[in-house]
Amino acid sequence: MLKEGDKAPQFELKDQLGKTHKLSDYKGKKFVIYFYPKDNTPGCTKEACAFRDNFSVYKKKGVVVLGISKDSEASHKKFADKFDLPFTLLSDPKSETIEKYGAWKEKSMYGKTFMGIARITYLIDEKGKILKVYPKVKPDEHAKEILADLK
């Protein structure tokens, strides 16, 4: 897993509108990348809506919010439209960026183990360095936790 002070890995992914985003697009800006398992699931919806509800504060602080999952661009568009999400959702169907950022992990549910996306978030500075890693995320409190760290 990446740690504070590491350089954020490069990525090139499409958003819910089909627009390509690269790490270099965010040079000079502070930003949050949060990894989540799946659109329209209870925990992921809580997390996305918490970012939505605090988005004006992020914007005021000049911090960009990016959500990443394996879901398709079309799935992201429906999710963003349904919950009025004002930030970018990036599609990583091959899990390449998810793996680079250490969010592809062995998980377990009902006694079965499987590989899936762990809820991990990174706060990245204007030069592309990782300021803070959030390896364990509580979906409904997470957006405020990051804002508290930005003060």
Secondary structure as UniProt FT lines:
FT   TURN            4..5
FT   STRAND          12..15
FT   TURN            16..17
FT   STRAND          20..22
FT   HELIX           23..26
FT   TURN            27..28
FT   STRAND          30..35
FT   TURN            39..40
FT   HELIX           42..53
FT   HELIX           55..60
FT   TURN            61..62
FT   STRAND          63..69
FT   HELIX           73..82
FT   TURN            83..84
FT   STRAND          88..91
FT   TURN            93..94
FT   HELIX           96..100
FT   TURN            101..102
FT   STRAND          104..109
FT   TURN            110..111
FT   STRAND          112..117
FT   STRAND          120..124
FT   TURN            126..127
FT   STRAND          129..134
FT   TURN            139..141
FT   HELIX           142..149
//
